[in-house]
């Protein structure tokens, strides 16, 4: 059974599943969902909790033996399995065997990074899936972040105007754990009700964290200020310029292929799957095509090649400034003219 995170509490109220698997890239939300399962387990009498971390020392046989052994301290127990990487075939097959032999005295809680199709389309996962309750934690993207912060404020009887929510989102983007901490801080500093905008601005830290692919997504979305802010943040954090350029160039190459398909009479939407541009990313690319044509994209790819030579020291220039100009152009700011 698959559940959305917001349906988890209701499902737990009806009973604790034999195996709950929570996966996603937002560590805070995975932790909160796992906390809900732990609390439900305590209420149901599963008072003993054993934790297994999947690392080099981990043995699936040890986990299997633990699930079959009798507890010395409680009649019911919750066993946690924490994965820091995608599960491999050996682990998957072992979990399938464990699932088939679990009795009513034991519940299993698995938490992991997001499971992609390379995992969910395997034979072992297909065999295991009917035995588990799967909770997929979606990432909170930039567009969703103000509303997410607003809901967190409402939970502590506070609210903020749209401009303040946008400011908060800008300062915590890409760092949901820090966003949670900043919201909690506001709960301690200010009373219930509408938050004072000027005072919030002075107390909320800029804890945003950026990654090259998030920067490229902002560029594709036509949000030049956010793309340039992300570039500056990456530079300040010491990110390697070639990696950032790779994200820019990869997005440009995909856009160029889509544009060329459009020129040839094909529907770009039919090509997105071939390029492994799955929802919601495909929507960003198709939106970018509405403002960019093949000539502009060829010029952008040529510029990316020039920036690569800059980054390698073959041309005397600042690669970060050049990448900023390229990102701005692809986001819709006319700074890079196509060749005649």
Residue pairs with C-beta under 8 A, 6 or more apart in sequence:
1 17
1 132
1 133
1 134
2 133
2 134
2 135
2 136
3 11
3 133
3 134
3 135
4 135
4 136
5 29
5 33
5 135
5 136
5 137
5 138
8 33
8 36
8 37
8 135
9 36
11 17
11 133
12 36
12 37
12 40
13 40
15 44
16 37
16 40
16 41
16 44
16 46
16 107
17 107
17 132
17 133
18 99
18 102
18 107
18 108
18 131
18 132
19 99
19 102
19 107
19 108
19 109
19 110
19 131
19 132
19 133
20 37
20 107
20 108
20 109
20 110
20 132
20 133
20 135
21 110
21 111
21 112
21 132
21 133
21 134
21 135
22 30
22 33
22 34
22 37
22 109
22 110
22 111
22 112
22 135
22 137
23 30
23 111
23 112
23 113
23 114
23 115
23 134
23 135
23 136
23 137
24 30
24 113
24 114
24 136
24 137
24 138
24 139
25 113
25 114
25 137
25 139
26 137
26 138
26 139
26 140
26 176
27 176
27 177
28 176
28 177
28 179
28 180
29 137
29 140
29 176
30 111
30 137
33 135
33 137
34 80
34 109
34 111
37 78
37 109
38 49
38 78
38 109
41 49
41 78
41 107
41 109
44 76
45 75
45 76
46 74
46 76
46 77
46 78
46 107
47 73
47 74
47 76
47 77
48 71
48 73
48 74
48 76
48 77
48 78
49 77
49 78
49 79
49 80
50 66
50 77
50 78
50 79
50 80
51 79
51 80
51 82
52 58
52 62
52 63
52 66
52 79
52 80
52 81
52 82
53 82
53 84
54 81
54 82
54 83
54 84
54 85
54 87
54 91
55 84
60 90
60 91
60 94
60 95
61 94
63 79
63 81
63 94
63 98
64 94
64 97
64 98
66 79
67 79
67 98
67 101
67 102
67 106
67 108
68 101
71 77
71 105
75 105
76 105
76 106
76 107
77 105
77 106
77 107
78 106
78 107
78 108
78 109
79 106
79 107
79 108
79 109
80 108
80 109
80 110
80 111
81 95
81 108
81 109
81 110
81 111
82 110
82 111
82 112
83 91
83 110
83 111
83 112
83 113
84 113
85 113
86 112
86 113
86 115
86 116
86 118
86 119
87 95
87 112
87 115
87 119
89 122
89 124
92 119
92 122
92 124
92 125
92 128
93 124
95 110
95 124
95 128
96 124
96 127
96 128
96 131
98 108
99 108
99 128
99 131
99 132
100 131
102 108
110 132
114 136
114 137
115 125
115 136
119 125
120 129
140 148
140 176
141 217
141 280
142 169
142 173
142 214
142 218
142 223
142 226
145 169
145 172
145 173
145 179
146 162
146 165
146 166
146 168
146 169
147 165
148 179
149 160
149 165
149 168
149 169
149 172
149 179
149 183
150 159
150 160
150 165
152 179
152 180
152 183
153 159
153 160
153 183
153 186
153 187
153 195
156 183
156 184
156 186
156 187
156 192
157 192
157 193
158 186
158 187
158 190
158 192
158 193
158 194
158 195
159 193
159 194
159 195
160 168
160 194
160 195
160 197
160 200
161 194
161 197
163 197
164 195
164 197
164 200
164 201
167 197
167 200
167 201
167 204
168 179
168 182
168 183
168 200
168 204
170 208
170 226
170 229
171 182
171 204
171 205
171 206
171 207
171 208
172 178
172 179
172 182
172 204
172 207
172 208
173 208
173 209
173 210
173 214
173 226
174 208
174 209
174 210
174 211
174 214
175 207
175 208
175 209
178 205
178 207
178 209
179 207
182 204
182 205
182 207
185 203
185 204
186 195
186 200
186 203
186 204
189 203
190 196
190 199
190 200
208 229
208 233
209 233
209 237
210 229
210 230
210 233
210 234
210 237
211 234
212 234
212 239
212 243
212 244
212 246
212 247
212 248
213 247
214 230
215 227
215 230
215 231
215 234
215 244
215 247
215 248
215 327
216 227
216 247
216 248
216 250
216 251
217 281
217 284
218 226
218 227
218 230
218 331
219 227
219 248
219 251
219 288
219 327
219 330
219 331
220 251
220 255
220 284
220 285
220 287
220 288
220 330
220 331
221 284
221 287
221 288
221 331
222 287
222 288
222 291
222 331
222 332
223 331
224 327
224 328
224 331
224 332
224 333
227 327
227 328
227 331
228 324
228 327
228 328
231 244
231 320
231 323
231 324
231 327
232 324
234 244
235 320
241 311
241 319
241 320
241 323
242 308
242 311
244 323
245 304
245 307
245 308
245 311
245 319
245 323
248 304
248 323
248 326
248 327
248 330
249 301
249 304
249 308
251 285
251 330
252 297
252 300
252 301
252 304
252 330
253 301
254 275
254 277
254 285
255 285
255 288
255 289
255 292
255 297
255 330
256 294
256 297
256 298
256 300
256 301
257 271
257 275
258 268
258 271
258 272
258 275
258 285
258 286
258 289
259 268
259 289
259 292
259 293
259 294
259 297
260 294
261 267
261 268
261 270
261 271
262 268
262 289
263 294
268 285
268 286
268 289
269 282
269 286
272 278
272 282
272 285
272 286
277 285
288 330
291 332
292 330
295 338
295 339
296 329
296 336
296 338
298 338
298 339
299 336
299 337
299 338
299 339
300 326
300 329
300 330
300 336
302 339
303 322
303 325
303 326
303 336
304 326
306 315
306 322
307 319
307 322
307 323
307 326
309 315
310 316
310 317
310 318
310 319
310 322
311 319
325 335
325 336
326 336
328 335
329 335
329 336
